[in-house]
Amino acid sequence: MTDVLVCVKRVPDSTGEVVLTADGGGVDGRYAGYTMSSHEECAVEIAVTVAADTGGSVTVLTLGGDDSVEQLRAALAVGADEAVRIDASADDYGPADVAAAIAEVVRAREGEGRPFDLVLVGNDAADTGDHQVGIRLAHLLDRPVVAGAQNAAVAVSGDRLDVRSSVSGPTEVFEVPLPAVLTVWEGGVEPRYPNISGRMKAKKARVEVLEPSGAPQGSGRLGLRVLPPPANDVEVLGEGKAGASRLVDVLRELGVVR
């Protein structure tokens, strides 16, 4: 039986145009809306699958205000069993602060005799690009970590976590003892879609609210910058029959024809 903690964050929807706040300190989601990152959607799917395969449970956790309950309920709707919200402003917390807050929850559960065997987090924060929380969390908990698992096949065999990851090139195989931490990169995992009964269950589910014990130090981030779109490199081959010979030349250069 594997009890899993999966951590999610309320982030602006980045599928459209990215707009920064007036001070450049963050991404403005007022017009695009908010969601859970694709990394974390995959992490939730892995958590639900591992728990179902082993007869365990899934607890979903977020750090944020009342509005972040929306993302908790999204995870509950697809199979998470419990939800926990650390009541704090995510904007005030840097990666080290977030890792410390999660570690505090994990240790508290251990003290209650309800340890988490596996902790899943997204590979990075979709709104700030911090690739740190999972590594910092594993260090604080003194647990092994598999970072950046993509196209991941995850299984638990006894007290061992088996991860097969294919980021680029050959498949990498990791075997680490439990308890452990896994950071998940989007891709290769198809998040399930909530059904009506799942949505109704999530709507009624209780969300446990915890208070953080210490003041955050912040990220130290000076600001964010949106890079300009790449320049388009377009060559006009010609019009009508006049461009046919040039088109053949280009296809030969690309190796499409000989």
C-alpha positions as CSV (number, residue, x, y, z in Angstrom):
1,M,0.0,0.0,0.0
2,T,1.5,3.3,-1.2
3,D,0.2,6.6,0.2
4,V,1.1,9.4,-2.1
5,L,1.3,13.2,-1.6
6,V,1.0,15.2,-4.9
7,C,1.7,18.9,-4.8
8,V,0.1,21.3,-7.2
9,K,0.0,25.1,-7.7
10,R,-2.5,27.6,-9.1
11,V,-0.9,29.2,-12.1
12,P,-2.0,31.5,-14.9
13,D,-3.0,29.6,-18.1
14,S,0.1,30.0,-20.3
15,T,-1.5,28.5,-23.5
16,G,-2.2,32.0,-24.7
17,E,-0.2,35.3,-24.7
18,V,1.9,35.7,-21.5
19,V,1.3,39.0,-19.8
20,L,3.4,40.2,-16.9
21,T,2.1,42.2,-13.9
22,A,2.7,45.9,-13.9
23,D,5.8,45.5,-11.7
24,G,7.2,42.7,-13.8
25,G,7.3,40.4,-10.8
26,G,5.0,37.7,-12.0
27,V,2.6,36.5,-14.7
28,D,-0.8,38.2,-14.8
29,G,-3.5,35.7,-15.0
30,R,-6.5,38.0,-14.7
31,Y,-7.3,37.8,-18.4
32,A,-6.0,34.3,-19.3
33,G,-7.5,32.5,-16.3
34,Y,-5.9,30.1,-13.9
35,T,-5.2,26.4,-14.0
36,M,-2.9,23.6,-12.9
37,S,0.3,23.2,-14.9
38,S,0.6,20.3,-17.3
39,H,3.5,18.9,-15.3
40,E,1.2,18.7,-12.2
41,E,-1.7,17.2,-14.2
42,C,0.7,14.4,-15.1
43,A,1.9,14.1,-11.5
44,V,-1.7,13.8,-10.3
45,E,-2.4,11.0,-12.9
46,I,0.7,9.1,-11.8
47,A,-0.2,9.5,-8.1
48,V,-3.8,8.2,-8.7
49,T,-2.5,5.2,-10.7
50,V,0.2,4.2,-8.2
51,A,-2.3,4.4,-5.3
52,A,-4.9,2.4,-7.2
53,D,-2.3,-0.3,-8.1
54,T,-1.1,-0.7,-4.5
55,G,-4.3,-0.1,-2.6
56,G,-3.0,3.2,-1.2
57,S,-4.4,6.8,-1.1
58,V,-3.7,10.1,-2.7
59,T,-3.5,13.5,-0.8
60,V,-3.3,16.6,-2.9
61,L,-1.6,19.7,-1.4
62,T,-1.3,23.3,-2.5
63,L,0.1,26.5,-1.0
64,G,-2.1,29.5,-1.7
65,G,-5.3,31.4,-0.9
66,D,-8.9,30.4,-1.0
67,D,-9.0,30.6,-4.8
68,S,-6.4,27.7,-5.1
69,V,-9.1,25.3,-3.8
70,E,-10.2,25.2,-7.4
71,Q,-7.0,23.3,-8.3
72,L,-7.4,21.0,-5.3
73,R,-10.9,20.1,-6.3
74,A,-9.7,19.4,-9.9
75,A,-7.4,16.7,-8.4
76,L,-10.1,15.4,-6.2
77,A,-12.4,15.0,-9.2
78,V,-10.0,12.6,-10.9
79,G,-9.3,10.4,-7.9
80,A,-7.4,12.1,-5.1
81,D,-8.8,11.1,-1.7
82,E,-7.8,14.1,0.5
83,A,-6.9,17.7,0.0
84,V,-4.7,20.1,2.1
85,R,-4.2,23.8,1.6
86,I,-1.4,25.7,3.3
87,D,-2.9,29.1,3.8
88,A,-0.4,31.5,2.5
89,S,0.3,33.9,-0.4
90,A,2.2,31.9,-3.1
91,D,3.7,35.2,-4.4
92,D,5.6,35.7,-1.1
93,Y,7.1,32.2,-1.2
94,G,10.3,31.3,-3.0
95,P,11.2,27.7,-3.9
96,A,13.1,27.1,-0.6
97,D,10.0,28.4,1.4
98,V,7.7,26.1,-0.5
99,A,9.9,23.1,0.0
100,A,10.1,23.9,3.7
101,A,6.3,24.2,4.0
102,I,5.7,20.9,2.2
103,A,8.4,19.2,4.4
104,E,6.6,20.4,7.5
105,V,3.4,18.7,6.4
106,V,5.2,15.5,5.5
107,R,6.9,15.4,8.9
108,A,3.6,16.2,10.7
109,R,1.9,13.2,9.0
110,E,4.9,11.0,9.9
111,G,4.4,12.0,13.6
112,E,0.8,11.1,13.4
113,G,1.7,7.6,12.1
114,R,0.4,8.4,8.5
115,P,3.6,8.8,6.5
116,F,3.6,9.5,2.8
117,D,5.6,6.9,0.9
118,L,6.0,8.9,-2.2
119,V,5.8,12.7,-2.8
120,L,5.2,13.9,-6.4
121,V,5.7,17.5,-7.6
122,G,5.8,19.1,-11.0
123,N,9.3,19.5,-12.5
124,D,9.1,23.3,-12.4
125,A,6.7,26.1,-11.6
126,A,4.8,27.0,-14.8
127,D,4.6,30.7,-13.8
128,T,8.1,31.3,-12.6
129,G,10.2,28.5,-14.0
130,D,11.7,27.5,-10.7
131,H,13.2,24.0,-11.0
132,Q,14.0,23.7,-7.3
133,V,11.2,22.6,-5.1
134,G,11.5,18.8,-5.6
135,I,15.2,18.7,-5.1
136,R,15.1,21.0,-2.0
137,L,12.2,18.9,-0.6
138,A,14.1,15.7,-1.0
139,H,17.2,17.2,0.7
140,L,15.1,18.5,3.7
141,L,13.4,15.1,4.1
142,D,16.7,13.1,3.4
143,R,15.0,11.1,0.7
144,P,16.2,9.9,-2.7
145,V,14.8,11.9,-5.6
146,V,14.2,11.1,-9.3
147,A,14.1,14.5,-11.1
148,G,12.6,15.4,-14.4
149,A,10.9,12.2,-15.3
150,Q,9.2,12.5,-18.7
151,N,7.2,9.9,-20.6
152,A,7.3,8.2,-17.2
153,A,6.2,4.7,-16.3
154,V,6.1,4.5,-12.5
155,A,5.6,1.4,-10.4
156,V,6.1,0.4,-6.8
157,S,7.5,-3.0,-5.9
158,G,7.5,-3.6,-2.2
159,D,9.6,-0.8,-0.7
160,R,11.2,0.2,-4.0
161,L,10.2,2.8,-6.6
162,D,10.8,1.9,-10.2
163,V,10.8,4.8,-12.7
164,R,11.3,4.5,-16.5
165,S,11.9,7.9,-18.1
166,S,12.6,8.9,-21.7
167,V,13.4,12.6,-22.0
168,S,15.5,12.3,-25.1
169,G,17.2,9.2,-26.5
170,P,17.3,5.9,-24.7
171,T,15.0,5.1,-21.8
172,E,16.5,5.7,-18.3
173,V,15.6,3.3,-15.5
174,F,15.8,4.3,-11.9
175,E,15.3,2.1,-8.8
176,V,15.2,4.0,-5.5
177,P,14.1,2.9,-2.0
178,L,10.9,4.3,-0.6
179,P,10.1,6.8,0.8
180,A,11.1,9.0,-2.1
181,V,10.4,12.1,-4.1
182,L,9.6,12.3,-7.8
183,T,9.5,15.4,-10.0
184,V,7.4,15.0,-13.2
185,W,7.8,16.6,-16.6
186,E,4.8,16.7,-18.8
187,G,4.5,14.3,-21.7
188,G,3.8,10.6,-22.1
189,V,1.2,10.5,-19.4
190,E,-2.5,11.1,-20.4
191,P,-4.3,12.8,-17.5
192,R,-7.8,11.4,-17.0
193,Y,-10.9,13.6,-17.5
194,P,-13.2,13.9,-14.5
195,N,-16.6,12.3,-14.8
196,I,-19.8,13.7,-13.2
197,S,-19.6,11.6,-10.1
198,G,-16.0,12.7,-9.6
199,R,-17.0,16.3,-9.9
200,M,-19.8,15.9,-7.4
201,K,-17.6,14.2,-4.9
202,A,-14.9,16.8,-5.3
203,K,-17.4,19.6,-4.8
204,K,-18.5,18.2,-1.4
205,A,-15.0,17.1,-0.2
206,R,-13.5,18.7,2.8
207,V,-10.3,20.7,2.4
208,E,-8.0,20.7,5.4
209,V,-6.4,24.2,6.0
210,L,-3.0,24.5,7.7
211,E,-1.2,27.5,8.8
212,P,2.6,27.8,7.9
213,S,4.8,28.0,11.0
214,G,7.4,30.5,9.8
215,A,7.7,33.6,7.7
216,P,8.9,33.1,4.1
217,Q,12.2,34.5,2.9
218,G,11.0,35.1,-0.7
219,S,12.6,34.1,-3.9
220,G,15.0,37.0,-4.3
221,R,13.8,37.3,-7.9
222,L,14.3,40.7,-9.4
223,G,11.7,40.3,-12.1
224,L,10.5,38.4,-15.1
225,R,11.0,39.2,-18.8
226,V,9.0,38.0,-21.8
227,L,11.3,37.3,-24.7
228,P,10.3,38.7,-28.1
229,P,9.0,36.1,-30.6
230,P,11.6,34.6,-32.9
231,A,12.0,36.3,-36.3
232,N,10.4,34.6,-39.2
233,D,12.8,33.6,-42.0
234,V,10.7,33.4,-45.2
235,E,12.0,33.0,-48.7
236,V,9.6,33.7,-51.6
237,L,10.4,31.1,-54.2
238,G,8.4,32.7,-57.0
239,E,4.9,32.7,-58.4
240,G,3.3,30.1,-60.5
241,K,5.5,28.2,-63.0
242,A,8.3,30.6,-62.3
243,G,8.8,29.2,-58.8
244,A,8.7,25.6,-59.8
245,S,12.4,25.1,-60.6
246,R,13.4,26.9,-57.3
247,L,11.0,24.6,-55.4
248,V,12.7,21.6,-56.9
249,D,16.1,23.0,-55.8
250,V,14.9,23.5,-52.2
251,L,13.4,19.9,-52.1
252,R,16.8,18.6,-53.2
253,E,18.6,20.6,-50.6
254,L,16.3,19.1,-48.0
255,G,16.9,15.6,-49.3
256,V,13.2,15.1,-50.1
257,V,13.9,14.4,-53.8
258,R,17.0,13.6,-55.8
